[in-house]
Amino acid sequence: MTDLPPTEIKWAKPGDAAAVADHIARVIGAPGSKRIAFTGGSTPLKVLALLKDRALDWGSVTIALTDDRCVPDDHPASNFGKLYAALGHSGATFERLEEGAGVAPFDLVWLGMGEDGHVASLFPHMHAVVRPGPAVIATTPIPLPPEAPFDRLTLNRKALNATKEIILVVTGASKKALIERALGGDDRLPVADFLRGCGPPVTIYWSE
Ligand SMILES: O=C1O[C@H](COP(=O)(O)O)[C@@H](O)[C@H](O)[C@H]1O
């Protein structure tokens, strides 16, 4: 049996929104078609604002979401709504989350993280439909977070790990401390599943 190397972790310097946009632009600039999973939440908004003004080969890109809240697209809590508002006219192909659907591998998975260490919609405590392969699953956080109290659809851990690389983009001192806790061995935090083990390389972008 071969021993897989441990996940390679790198802290990007600088770690700000412009550096994240540059990273994504580099992936898009590679030859051929690319599949990129975009995080939801509020942290990506600055990066999306930068990306939408860049002349990139969006026609070669399929954009998926790591997760979404089960709300209409025009609801303020919709991750798809925000993403489509920024990049809907870019020429990229959008892949919607459909419960139970299989998921093809990605070139890049962009993860955010909540204050409880959740990534995508994989929460420390949740009801979840378990599926063995890379797939879209339904989850319900326990308890429902007050800022977004909704059932969710999310890529499962296998789908998020089926990628050439991951970028983890977070802001603020408390989220930095959580990442350090996960790196130090706290496996109760869902983010730890992507930082420890033998997964794809992770570049962490952190800024105030
Ligand atoms: O619910 C979610 O939260 C996390 C973190 O969001 P943020 O607003 O603190 O940036 C996000 O990564 C996830 O995709 C989203 O659906």
PDBQT file of the ligand as one rigid body, heavy atoms in Angstrom, charges set to zero:
ROOT
HETATM    1  O1  LIG A 301     -23.309  29.809   4.914  1.00  0.00    +0.000 OA
HETATM    2  C1  LIG A 301     -22.217  29.991   4.423  1.00  0.00    +0.000 C 
HETATM    3  O2  LIG A 301     -21.196  30.510   5.184  1.00  0.00    +0.000 OA
HETATM    4  C2  LIG A 301     -19.828  30.359   4.840  1.00  0.00    +0.000 C 
HETATM    5  C3  LIG A 301     -19.112  31.581   5.427  1.00  0.00    +0.000 C 
HETATM    6  O3  LIG A 301     -19.742  32.747   4.945  1.00  0.00    +0.000 OA
HETATM    7  P1  LIG A 301     -19.245  34.240   5.292  1.00  0.00    +0.000 P 
HETATM    8  O4  LIG A 301     -20.465  35.087   5.086  1.00  0.00    +0.000 OA
HETATM    9  O5  LIG A 301     -18.761  34.233   6.710  1.00  0.00    +0.000 OA
HETATM   10  O6  LIG A 301     -18.176  34.544   4.304  1.00  0.00    +0.000 OA
HETATM   11  C4  LIG A 301     -19.608  30.209   3.359  1.00  0.00    +0.000 C 
HETATM   12  O7  LIG A 301     -18.275  29.830   3.119  1.00  0.00    +0.000 OA
HETATM   13  C5  LIG A 301     -20.586  29.217   2.759  1.00  0.00    +0.000 C 
HETATM   14  O8  LIG A 301     -20.351  29.011   1.389  1.00  0.00    +0.000 OA
HETATM   15  C6  LIG A 301     -21.964  29.806   2.972  1.00  0.00    +0.000 C 
HETATM   16  O9  LIG A 301     -23.002  29.223   2.300  1.00  0.00    +0.000 OA
ENDROOT
TORSDOF 0
